[in-house]
Amino acid sequence: MNQDLVVFIFTPDVIRIGRFCADRSRQTDQREKPLASSAYDMIYIAKHSSKRDEMTMLKNRYISGVAGAVALITISALLLACQPAAPSPTISVGPSADDRVIGPATAPVTIVEYGDFGCPTCLAWEKAGILNQVISQYGDKVHFVWRDFPVITAQSPKAAEAGRCAQDQGKFWAYHDLLYAKAPVLDVNSLKTYAAQIGLDVAKFNQCLDSDQHQAEVQRDEQGAYTYHFTGTPSFLINDKPLTGPQSFQTLQSLIDPILAKSS
């Protein structure tokens, strides 16, 4: 198919480009003028040839054929775009044995945070002390769960794995707090240094981190976040009700109090 002809069919701006390409072709080799090397050349020959009618018929047939092909491709693309997306594989987003938690699992309110250690907004939410306010206000009535959603920086996935390596030694929350205190420095060497600062077995931690031991679990948490259509951090679930973005204490309180009232 001649490229100039396809371009020639479309919008006025693109037509000018098509004509420029045809003009340039003619300027580079005037000896080939009688040959219909483009749609523009075909029209030129049709206007100046003694076989005007024959060339006009050929031109119309050629344009109709290409236009039909373009229309068919366009309609097919639109139909494809309207097809419903294939269902995502089922991801378990319920309680997990490796959840990092505060408070009893039997609490009437469960708050799940999908967070990222490289996320400035997550850092601001942590520094605002909202989680501490919730725990102080509601105590054992709230079960708080951390899940990894490392989508903000290139270093976030490894930092999430490091948090799980700290969890293996029973010190996730100490490591969690230190990572935010040291943010945004999350390179692998720093992650290992932080492990030493909270008294972890560094050799065991380093082996865990270097071997990608928890990569699959981090990816599972991330896929779980997508099932709720979360696209950024922090994102939350309050008894499975999705909330996107950093939530104020007042917002959380307005959701927690009715749940507690119903459960009492």
Secondary structure, 3 states (H helix, E strand, C coil): CCHHHHHHHCCHHHHHHHHHHHHHHHHHCHHHCCCCCCHHHHHHHHHHCCCHHHHHHHHHHHHHHHHHHHHHHHHHHHHHHCCCCCCCCCCCCCCCCCCEEECCCCCCEEEEEEECCCCHHHHHHHHCCHHHHHHHHHHHHEEEEEEECCCCCCCHHHHHHHHHHHHHCCCHHHHHHHHHHHCCCCCHHHHHHHHHHCCCCHHHHHHHHHCCCCHHHHHHHHHHHHHCCCCCCCEEEECCEEEECCCCHHHHHHHHHHHHHHHC
